[in-house]
Amino acid sequence: MPQILVIEDEPLAAEKLTGFIQRYQKDAEVVAVLTSVAEVLAFFEQDELPSLQLIFADIELRDGAVFKALAQLDLPCPVIFTTSYDSYGVQAFSHQAVGYLLKPFTYKVFSDTMEKLTQLKNKLLAQADIAPASAATTLAAAQSVPTTPQPGYRQRFLLKQGQGLQLLEAANISCIRAVKGILLAQDEKGQSLMLSENNVQQLAESLDPSRFFQLNRSDIIQINFIERLEPYGKENLAVYLRGQTEPLLSSKTRTALLRKWLNS
C-alpha cells in the first residue's frame, strides 16, 4: 500500500488533492495532512516514520515557506510541489522535486504528473545507477570487522533480475541508498541492484549493527567498505566508500552516533 504525505494548509485544496490521490490509486494511504512548517518538522522527528513513497507539498504555508522545513530534513522520497506561484521552480527542484503543479490543476494534469513519475522510476531502474551525495582522519581499524553476520540479522537478499532471480549477500553490499523512492544496493563490483524493500529505517534495523549503519534518512553504509572520513561543516562527516569517488554525508542528528559506532 503506497503511503503518501500531504503538506497543505488550505482545507479545500487538501481535500481535492486527497481525492485525486485515491482516484488515481485506490489503495494509496494519505498518512497525514500537515499545515505548517512546524508540523512538518515535528512529523519527521518521530522515532518511527511511515514508509513514505511520495510527498505532495504546498509551498506557502501559514508559518512560512515549506523550504524552511525541507532544508533541515533528509527526505526519504521524492516531492511533488503544488502551489499558486510559478516563481519557486529552481528552489523546488533542489528539494527532490519530481513535479510542480500550479493551482488550480485538473485531475488530468495530476494523473499526467504521476505517469511521468512512474516513467522516471522505470528509467532509473533501467539505468541502475547510484549517484552518491556531493562534497570532501583516516580510518584504519574499520576493515577488521568480520564478514560473518550475527545470528538473527539479514544475511542475503533475493532479487529479481530480468526473468530470473539473483542472490545478493549482505556481506557484499557497500551501501544502500534511497533514490527517488526506490532502494538500491551497491555491491562490491559497483553494480546497483533494486531491493524489494522500501523503508530505509526498517531495513537498517534488520541488518547486523556491528557492520551496517544508517547514515541519514536515505543511506546505509557497511563498515568494511569505508576508506576514510573527513569533517564536513561543523556537524557532519563525509564518508568515503571503496569504489566511490564522492562521499556520503552523515546527517546532523546521526553524526554523534556514527562516531560512537566507529569506536565501538
C-alpha positions in Angstrom: 0.0 0.0 0.0 1.7 3.3 -1.1 1.9 5.8 1.8 1.8 9.4 0.8 2.2 12.6 2.9 0.3 15.8 2.0 1.5 19.2 3.1 -1.2 21.7 2.5 -2.7 24.5 4.7 -5.9 25.1 2.6 -8.6 22.6 3.7 -10.4 22.6 0.3 -7.1 22.1 -1.6 -6.1 19.3 0.7 -9.5 17.6 0.2 -9.2 17.9 -3.5 -5.7 16.6 -3.7 -6.5 13.6 -1.4 -9.4 12.8 -3.7 -7.1 12.9 -6.7 -4.6 10.6 -5.0 -7.3 8.0 -4.1 -8.9 8.2 -7.5 -5.5 7.6 -9.2 -4.5 4.7 -6.9 -7.3 3.3 -4.7 -5.0 1.5 -2.2 -2.9 4.6 -1.6 -2.9 5.8 2.0 -2.6 9.5 2.9 -0.8 9.1 6.2 -1.1 12.8 7.3 -2.1 16.3 6.1 0.3 18.8 7.6 -0.5 22.5 7.5 2.7 24.3 8.7 6.4 24.3 8.8 6.3 23.4 12.5 4.1 20.4 11.8 6.4 19.2 9.0 9.4 19.3 11.3 7.5 17.6 14.1 6.3 14.8 11.8 9.8 13.9 10.7 11.1 13.9 14.3 9.0 10.8 15.0 11.0 7.8 16.1 9.2 5.6 13.6 8.1 7.2 10.4 5.7 5.7 7.9 7.2 4.1 4.8 6.6 7.1 2.5 6.7 6.7 -1.2 5.8 10.3 -2.1 5.2 13.8 -0.7 2.9 16.4 -2.0 3.8 19.8 -0.7 2.3 23.3 -1.0 5.0 25.9 -0.8 3.5 28.9 1.1 2.3 27.6 4.5 0.7 29.5 7.4 4.1 30.0 9.1 6.4 30.4 6.1 7.7 28.6 3.0 7.9 24.8 3.2 11.5 25.0 2.1 12.4 26.1 5.7 11.5 22.6 6.8 12.7 20.6 3.9 16.2 22.2 4.1 16.6 20.6 7.5 15.4 17.2 6.6 16.8 14.1 4.8 13.7 13.3 2.8 13.0 9.6 2.2 11.2 10.0 -1.1 10.5 12.4 -3.9 8.3 15.5 -3.7 5.6 16.9 -6.0 5.1 20.6 -5.2 1.6 22.1 -5.5 1.4 25.9 -5.5 -0.3 29.0 -6.9 3.1 30.6 -7.7 5.3 29.9 -10.7 8.4 31.5 -9.2 9.6 28.7 -7.0 10.8 26.3 -9.7 14.5 26.5 -9.0 14.1 26.1 -5.3 11.6 23.3 -5.7 13.9 21.2 -7.8 16.7 21.5 -5.3 14.5 19.7 -2.8 13.9 16.3 -4.6 11.1 17.7 -6.7 9.8 15.4 -9.5 6.8 17.6 -10.3 5.5 21.1 -10.0 1.7 21.6 -10.1 0.3 25.1 -10.5 -3.1 25.6 -8.7 -5.8 25.1 -9.7 -4.9 21.9 -11.6 -7.2 19.3 -13.0 -7.2 15.6 -12.5 -5.7 15.2 -16.0 -2.7 17.3 -15.1 -2.4 15.4 -11.8 -2.5 12.0 -13.5 0.0 13.1 -16.2 2.4 14.1 -13.5 2.0 10.7 -11.7 2.6 8.9 -15.0 5.8 10.9 -15.6 6.9 9.8 -12.1 6.3 6.2 -12.9 8.3 6.6 -16.2 11.2 8.3 -14.2 11.3 5.3 -11.8 11.4 2.8 -14.6 14.2 4.8 -16.3 16.1 4.8 -13.1 15.8 1.1 -12.7 16.9 0.5 -16.3 20.0 2.6 -15.8 20.6 1.1 -12.3 22.9 3.9 -11.4 23.6 5.2 -7.9 24.7 8.8 -7.7 26.5 9.5 -4.4 25.9 12.7 -2.4 28.2 15.6 -3.1 31.1 17.2 -1.1 35.0 16.2 0.9 41.4 11.5 9.9 42.0 8.4 8.1 40.0 5.3 9.2 42.2 2.3 9.8 40.5 -0.3 12.1 37.2 -0.4 10.2 38.2 -3.2 7.9 38.7 -5.6 10.8 35.0 -6.2 11.3 34.3 -9.9 10.5 32.2 -10.7 7.4 30.2 -13.3 9.2 26.8 -11.7 10.3 25.5 -12.2 13.8 22.6 -14.7 14.1 19.1 -13.2 13.6 20.2 -10.4 11.2 19.6 -10.3 7.4 22.2 -12.3 5.6 21.1 -12.1 1.9 18.6 -10.6 -0.5 16.7 -12.4 -3.2 16.5 -10.0 -6.2 14.5 -10.2 -9.4 16.8 -9.8 -12.4 15.0 -9.8 -15.8 13.2 -13.2 -16.0 15.3 -14.7 -13.2 16.4 -14.3 -9.6 19.7 -13.4 -8.1 21.1 -13.7 -4.5 22.9 -10.8 -3.0 24.9 -11.5 0.1 24.7 -8.7 2.7 28.5 -9.0 3.2 29.0 -7.8 -0.4 26.9 -4.6 0.0 28.9 -1.4 0.3 25.9 0.8 0.7 22.1 1.0 0.3 20.5 4.3 -0.9 17.0 5.6 -1.4 16.9 7.2 -4.8 13.6 8.7 -5.9 11.6 6.4 -3.6 13.5 3.2 -4.6 16.1 1.4 -2.5 19.2 0.5 -4.4 22.1 -1.7 -3.1 25.6 -1.2 -4.4 27.6 -4.4 -4.4 31.4 -4.9 -4.2 31.6 -4.8 -8.0 29.9 -1.4 -8.2 26.7 -2.7 -9.6 23.4 -1.1 -8.4 20.6 -3.5 -7.7 17.0 -2.8 -6.7 15.7 -4.1 -3.4 12.0 -5.0 -2.9 12.1 -3.2 0.5 11.1 0.5 0.6 11.7 1.7 4.1 15.3 2.6 5.0 14.9 2.6 8.7 13.2 -0.8 8.9 15.9 -2.3 6.5 18.7 -0.8 8.7 17.2 -2.5 11.8 17.2 -5.9 10.0 21.0 -5.7 9.3 23.8 -6.5 11.6 24.5 -3.2 13.5 28.2 -4.2 14.0 28.6 -3.9 10.2 25.8 -1.6 8.9 24.9 1.9 10.0 22.1 4.2 8.8 24.0 7.4 7.9 20.9 9.6 7.3 17.3 9.1 6.2 18.4 7.8 2.8 21.7 6.0 3.2 23.0 2.8 4.9 26.7 2.1 4.8 28.9 -1.0 5.6 31.9 -0.5 7.7 34.1 -3.0 5.7 33.9 -0.6 2.7 34.8 2.6 4.5 38.1 4.1 3.3 38.2 7.3 5.2 36.2 10.0 7.0 36.5 13.8 6.7 34.8 16.6 8.6 32.1 18.3 6.5 31.0 21.5 8.2 30.5 21.7 11.9 28.1 18.8 12.4 28.6 16.4 9.6 31.1 13.8 8.4 31.8 12.8 4.8 32.2 9.1 4.5 34.3 7.8 1.5 33.5 4.2 0.5 35.7 1.9 -1.5 34.9 2.2 -5.2 33.2 5.6 -5.0 34.8 9.0 -5.7 32.2 11.1 -3.9 31.4 10.8 -0.2 28.1 10.1 1.5 27.2 12.6 4.3 26.0 11.9 7.8 23.0 13.9 8.9 23.4 16.3 11.9 21.4 14.0 14.1 23.4 10.9 13.2 27.0 12.2 13.3 27.5 11.6 17.0 26.0 8.1 16.7 28.3 7.4 13.8 31.4 8.4 15.8 30.2 6.1 18.7 29.5 3.3 16.2 33.0 3.5 14.7 34.6 3.4 18.2 32.5 0.5 19.5 
